[in-house]
Amino acid sequence: MDSPPELPDTPSEFKDYKTGLVLFGILTILLGGVCALFVPLMFFGQAMSAKSGAPTNTQAIIPAIVMHAALAIALVWLGVGSMMARRWARALLLIFSWSWLIIGLISMVFMAFFLPQIMQAVQSSTPPGQPEMPAAAKSLMIIIPMVFLGVVYVILPGAWLLFYRSKHVKATCEARDPKVRWTDRCPLPVIGVSLWLAFSAAMMLMMAVAYKGILPVFGTLVFGPAGSALCVLFALLWGYCAWGLYKLDRRALWIVVISMVVFSISAFVTYSHHDLMELYALMGYPQEQIDQIAKFNFLNGPKMAWASIGAAVPLVAYLLYIRRYFPSGIDRTTA
């Protein structure tokens, strides 16, 4: 058994941010409540679509429902932990804030690129004879979503990030929660990757059920029992790697790096020959719904293939960056 890591001494003089921890804890709980609201809203949307005669695919929204429900529970749990000034809550909320901000910035870049194309698609689908939308209205339909995304995906996570990364917040948690927690036993950048791998493992299991296990495999789309079996195997692999990374096992790190490279190449080869609409058809989406998705899908053909490579490059680079936290030589396989 490795001995618990030595933690830096809490500064003798620091500002007690207990009130701020309570305030941000309450706000985090409210975020969890907002996430929880999406669960009944998705069921309501499906019910309204069915009532109006529009095609529905309830099975396809199962992963989104599970994800929002799990996120709601996690945020409420973290909010309570923040109010209690637990050091594990601060560490996990710091990871959550970074993830929220990075995903938000990527979303804003995509929206800035695709919104004008979406507007063109909407305009082209307008029935003949109707007046063209005024230029001012077009501008507002681009500016308003971008401002909203800026608040939700940049300003809010930025506020959480600035607060929980404060040395005074860290010192407050260490003073009020002197016990060594599991988040103290591994560098936070590594814990972040470990948690995302655990999340990916759970998503793979849901794909095996909800999405018929569809996977792009070197030029072909594998689905059905074979695809579901692959999803389960990958879920087990990601689960092992998530635990191995937390234990600072270099073997787990290199498995993830190699897997990311292989997956990106596989996706590139597959999407160079297959269209995304084929995936929706294999998932069981009604043709009418696929036609609606196709109108606003701008990642067809080689764009999706290159997007697979583009998404993998920063991930692999970050994995190589966190290699500095792993002990060299003998792998750390025990704890």
C-alpha positions as CSV (number, residue, x, y, z in Angstrom):
1,M,0.0,0.0,0.0
2,D,1.3,3.4,-0.9
3,S,1.3,6.0,1.9
4,P,-1.2,8.9,1.5
5,P,0.4,11.8,-0.3
6,E,1.6,14.7,1.6
7,L,-0.5,17.8,1.1
8,P,0.8,21.3,1.1
9,D,0.3,23.1,4.4
10,T,-2.7,25.4,4.5
11,P,-1.6,29.0,4.6
12,S,-1.8,30.4,8.1
13,E,-3.5,33.5,6.7
14,F,-6.2,33.2,4.2
15,K,-9.7,34.6,3.6
16,D,-12.4,32.2,4.8
17,Y,-14.6,31.6,1.7
18,K,-17.2,29.5,3.5
19,T,-20.0,31.9,2.5
20,G,-18.9,31.8,-1.1
21,L,-18.8,28.0,-1.0
22,V,-22.4,28.0,0.3
23,L,-23.5,30.4,-2.3
24,F,-21.9,28.5,-5.2
25,G,-23.1,25.3,-3.7
26,I,-26.7,26.6,-3.9
27,L,-26.1,27.8,-7.5
28,T,-24.7,24.3,-8.4
29,I,-27.8,22.6,-6.9
30,L,-30.0,25.0,-9.0
31,L,-28.0,23.9,-12.1
32,G,-28.8,20.3,-11.1
33,G,-32.4,21.3,-10.9
34,V,-32.3,22.8,-14.4
35,C,-30.7,19.5,-15.8
36,A,-33.5,17.5,-14.0
37,L,-36.2,19.6,-15.8
38,F,-34.9,18.4,-19.2
39,V,-35.9,14.8,-18.4
40,P,-39.7,15.4,-18.3
41,L,-39.4,18.0,-21.1
42,M,-37.9,15.3,-23.4
43,F,-40.7,13.0,-22.6
44,F,-43.2,15.8,-23.2
45,G,-41.6,16.6,-26.5
46,Q,-41.9,13.0,-27.7
47,A,-45.6,12.9,-26.6
48,M,-46.4,16.1,-28.4
49,S,-44.7,14.9,-31.6
50,A,-46.6,11.7,-31.4
51,K,-49.9,13.6,-30.9
52,S,-49.2,15.8,-33.9
53,G,-48.4,12.8,-36.1
54,A,-44.7,13.6,-36.4
55,P,-42.3,10.6,-36.4
56,T,-40.8,9.8,-33.0
57,N,-38.0,7.7,-31.8
58,T,-38.2,7.3,-28.0
59,Q,-35.4,4.8,-27.8
60,A,-32.9,7.3,-29.3
61,I,-33.4,9.8,-26.5
62,I,-32.7,7.3,-23.7
63,P,-29.0,8.2,-23.5
64,A,-29.9,11.9,-23.3
65,I,-32.4,11.2,-20.5
66,V,-30.0,9.1,-18.5
67,M,-27.2,11.7,-19.0
68,H,-29.3,14.6,-17.8
69,A,-30.6,12.6,-14.9
70,A,-27.1,11.6,-13.8
71,L,-25.8,15.1,-14.3
72,A,-28.6,16.5,-12.1
73,I,-27.8,14.0,-9.3
74,A,-24.1,14.7,-9.6
75,L,-24.6,18.5,-9.4
76,V,-26.9,18.3,-6.4
77,W,-24.3,16.1,-4.7
78,L,-21.5,18.4,-5.6
79,G,-23.5,21.5,-4.5
80,V,-24.1,19.9,-1.1
81,G,-20.4,19.1,-0.9
82,S,-19.5,22.7,-1.6
83,M,-21.8,24.0,1.1
84,M,-20.1,21.6,3.5
85,A,-16.6,22.9,2.3
86,R,-15.5,19.4,1.3
87,R,-12.2,19.3,-0.6
88,W,-13.4,16.6,-2.9
89,A,-16.3,18.8,-4.0
90,R,-14.0,21.7,-4.8
91,A,-11.8,19.4,-6.8
92,L,-14.6,17.9,-8.8
93,L,-16.3,21.2,-9.4
94,L,-13.0,22.6,-10.7
95,I,-12.9,19.7,-13.2
96,F,-16.5,20.2,-14.0
97,S,-15.9,23.9,-14.6
98,W,-13.0,23.3,-17.0
99,S,-15.0,20.7,-18.9
100,W,-18.0,23.0,-19.1
101,L,-15.9,25.9,-20.4
102,I,-14.0,23.8,-23.0
103,I,-17.1,22.2,-24.3
104,G,-18.8,25.6,-24.4
105,L,-16.0,27.2,-26.4
106,I,-16.0,24.4,-28.9
107,S,-19.8,24.7,-29.2
108,M,-19.6,28.4,-29.8
109,V,-17.0,27.9,-32.6
110,F,-19.3,25.3,-34.3
111,M,-22.3,27.6,-33.9
112,A,-20.5,30.6,-35.3
113,F,-19.6,28.5,-38.3
114,F,-22.9,26.7,-38.8
115,L,-25.5,29.3,-37.9
116,P,-25.2,31.2,-41.2
117,Q,-25.6,27.9,-43.0
118,I,-28.6,27.0,-40.9
119,M,-30.2,30.3,-41.8
120,Q,-29.6,29.6,-45.5
121,A,-31.2,26.2,-45.1
122,V,-34.2,27.7,-43.3
123,Q,-34.6,30.4,-46.0
124,S,-34.4,27.8,-48.8
125,S,-37.1,25.7,-47.2
126,T,-39.5,28.7,-47.0
127,P,-42.6,28.1,-49.2
128,P,-42.7,30.1,-52.4
129,G,-44.6,33.3,-52.3
130,Q,-43.8,34.2,-48.7
131,P,-41.8,37.4,-48.2
132,E,-38.1,37.1,-47.5
133,M,-37.0,37.6,-43.9
134,P,-35.6,41.1,-43.3
135,A,-31.8,41.4,-42.9
136,A,-32.2,42.7,-39.4
137,A,-34.2,39.7,-38.4
138,K,-31.5,37.4,-39.8
139,S,-28.9,39.2,-37.9
140,L,-30.8,38.9,-34.7
141,M,-31.4,35.1,-35.2
142,I,-27.6,34.8,-35.3
143,I,-26.7,37.3,-32.5
144,I,-29.2,36.2,-29.9
145,P,-28.2,32.5,-29.9
146,M,-24.5,33.5,-29.8
147,V,-25.1,35.8,-26.8
148,F,-27.1,33.1,-25.0
149,L,-24.3,30.5,-25.7
150,G,-21.7,33.1,-24.5
151,V,-23.5,33.4,-21.2
152,V,-24.3,29.7,-20.6
153,Y,-21.0,28.3,-22.0
154,V,-18.4,31.0,-21.2
155,I,-19.5,33.4,-18.5
156,L,-21.1,30.9,-16.1
157,P,-18.4,28.3,-16.3
158,G,-15.8,31.0,-16.1
159,A,-17.3,32.2,-12.8
160,W,-17.3,28.7,-11.4
161,L,-13.7,28.2,-12.6
162,L,-12.4,31.5,-11.1
163,F,-14.1,30.8,-7.8
164,Y,-13.0,27.2,-7.2
165,R,-9.5,27.6,-8.4
166,S,-8.9,30.4,-5.9
167,K,-6.2,29.7,-3.4
168,H,-8.4,31.0,-0.6
169,V,-11.2,28.6,-1.6
170,K,-8.7,25.7,-1.6
171,A,-7.3,26.8,1.8
172,T,-10.8,27.1,3.2
173,C,-11.7,23.6,2.2
174,E,-8.4,22.1,3.5
175,A,-8.9,23.9,6.8
176,R,-12.5,22.8,7.2
177,D,-12.0,19.3,5.8
178,P,-8.5,18.2,6.9
179,K,-9.1,14.6,6.0
180,V,-7.2,13.2,3.0
181,R,-9.8,12.5,0.3
182,W,-9.7,10.4,-2.8
183,T,-9.3,13.5,-5.0
184,D,-6.0,14.2,-3.2
185,R,-4.4,10.9,-4.2
186,C,-4.1,11.8,-7.9
187,P,-3.4,15.0,-9.9
188,L,-6.6,16.7,-10.9
189,P,-5.8,16.7,-14.7
190,V,-5.5,12.9,-14.5
191,I,-8.7,12.6,-12.5
192,G,-10.5,14.6,-15.1
193,V,-9.5,12.2,-17.9
194,S,-10.3,9.2,-15.7
195,L,-13.8,10.5,-15.0
196,W,-14.4,11.3,-18.7
197,L,-13.3,7.7,-19.6
198,A,-15.7,6.3,-17.0
199,F,-18.4,8.4,-18.6
200,S,-17.4,7.1,-22.0
201,A,-17.7,3.6,-20.7
202,A,-21.2,4.2,-19.5
203,M,-22.1,5.8,-22.9
204,M,-20.8,2.7,-24.7
205,L,-23.1,0.5,-22.7
206,M,-26.0,2.7,-23.6
207,M,-25.0,2.6,-27.3
208,A,-25.1,-1.1,-27.1
209,V,-28.8,-0.9,-26.2
210,A,-30.3,2.3,-27.4
211,Y,-28.3,2.8,-30.7
212,K,-28.1,-0.9,-31.7
213,G,-24.3,-0.8,-31.1
214,I,-23.5,1.1,-34.3
215,L,-19.8,1.7,-34.6
216,P,-17.6,2.9,-37.5
217,V,-15.0,0.2,-38.1
218,F,-12.4,0.8,-40.9
219,G,-14.8,1.5,-43.8
220,T,-17.9,-0.3,-42.6
221,L,-20.7,0.3,-40.1
222,V,-20.9,-2.5,-37.6
223,F,-24.3,-2.8,-35.8
224,G,-26.6,-5.3,-34.2
225,P,-25.3,-8.1,-32.0
226,A,-21.7,-7.7,-33.3
227,G,-21.8,-4.0,-32.7
228,S,-23.3,-4.3,-29.3
229,A,-20.7,-6.8,-28.3
230,L,-17.9,-4.4,-29.4
231,C,-19.6,-1.6,-27.4
232,V,-19.5,-3.8,-24.3
233,L,-15.8,-4.7,-24.9
234,F,-14.9,-1.0,-25.3
235,A,-16.9,-0.2,-22.2
236,L,-14.9,-2.7,-20.2
237,L,-11.6,-1.3,-21.8
238,W,-12.5,2.3,-20.9
239,G,-13.5,1.2,-17.4
240,Y,-10.2,-0.5,-16.9
241,C,-8.3,2.5,-18.3
242,A,-10.3,4.9,-16.1
243,W,-9.2,3.0,-12.9
244,G,-5.7,2.6,-14.2
245,L,-5.3,6.3,-14.9
246,Y,-6.4,7.1,-11.4
247,K,-3.8,4.7,-10.1
248,L,-1.2,6.4,-12.4
249,D,-0.5,3.3,-14.4
250,R,1.3,4.2,-17.5
251,R,0.0,1.1,-19.3
252,A,-3.6,2.5,-19.1
253,L,-2.4,5.9,-20.4
254,W,-0.8,4.3,-23.5
255,I,-3.8,2.1,-24.1
256,V,-6.0,5.2,-24.2
257,V,-3.5,7.0,-26.5
258,I,-3.3,4.1,-29.0
259,S,-7.1,3.6,-28.9
260,M,-7.7,7.2,-29.7
261,V,-5.4,7.1,-32.7
262,V,-6.9,3.8,-33.9
263,F,-10.5,5.1,-33.4
264,S,-9.8,8.3,-35.3
265,I,-8.3,6.5,-38.2
266,S,-11.2,4.1,-38.3
267,A,-13.7,6.9,-38.2
268,F,-11.8,8.8,-41.0
269,V,-11.8,5.7,-43.3
270,T,-15.5,4.9,-42.5
271,Y,-16.9,8.4,-42.9
272,S,-15.0,8.9,-46.1
273,H,-17.2,6.2,-47.6
274,H,-20.4,6.5,-45.6
275,D,-22.8,9.3,-44.8
276,L,-24.1,10.2,-41.3
277,M,-27.7,9.6,-42.6
278,E,-26.8,5.9,-42.9
279,L,-26.2,5.8,-39.2
280,Y,-29.6,7.3,-38.4
281,A,-31.3,4.8,-40.7
282,L,-29.5,1.9,-39.0
283,M,-30.5,3.3,-35.6
284,G,-34.1,3.0,-36.6
285,Y,-35.0,6.7,-37.2
286,P,-38.1,7.1,-39.4
287,Q,-37.3,8.3,-42.9
288,E,-39.3,11.5,-42.4
289,Q,-37.2,12.4,-39.4
290,I,-33.9,11.5,-41.3
291,D,-35.0,13.9,-44.1
292,Q,-35.5,16.7,-41.5
293,I,-32.1,16.1,-40.0
294,A,-30.5,16.0,-43.4
295,K,-31.6,19.6,-44.1
296,F,-29.5,20.9,-41.2
297,N,-26.6,18.4,-41.3
298,F,-23.4,20.1,-42.4
299,L,-21.0,17.3,-41.6
300,N,-21.7,15.0,-44.5
301,G,-19.0,13.3,-46.6
302,P,-15.4,14.3,-46.1
303,K,-16.3,17.0,-43.5
304,M,-17.2,14.3,-40.9
305,A,-14.1,12.3,-41.8
306,W,-11.8,15.2,-41.2
307,A,-13.8,16.2,-38.1
308,S,-12.9,12.8,-36.6
309,I,-9.2,13.5,-37.0
310,G,-9.6,17.1,-35.8
311,A,-11.3,16.0,-32.6
312,A,-8.7,13.4,-31.9
313,V,-5.6,15.6,-32.2
314,P,-6.2,17.8,-29.1
315,L,-7.3,14.8,-27.1
316,V,-4.1,12.8,-27.9
317,A,-2.1,16.0,-27.2
318,Y,-3.6,16.4,-23.8
319,L,-3.0,12.7,-23.0
320,L,0.6,13.1,-23.8
321,Y,0.7,16.3,-21.7
322,I,-0.6,14.5,-18.6
323,R,2.1,11.9,-19.0
324,R,4.3,14.1,-16.8
325,Y,2.2,13.1,-13.8
326,F,2.9,9.4,-14.2
327,P,5.9,7.9,-12.5
328,S,8.6,6.8,-14.9
329,G,10.1,3.3,-14.9
330,I,8.0,0.8,-12.9
331,D,4.3,1.3,-13.4
332,R,2.3,2.2,-10.3
333,T,-0.2,-0.6,-10.2
334,T,-0.8,-0.9,-6.5
335,A,-2.3,1.6,-4.1
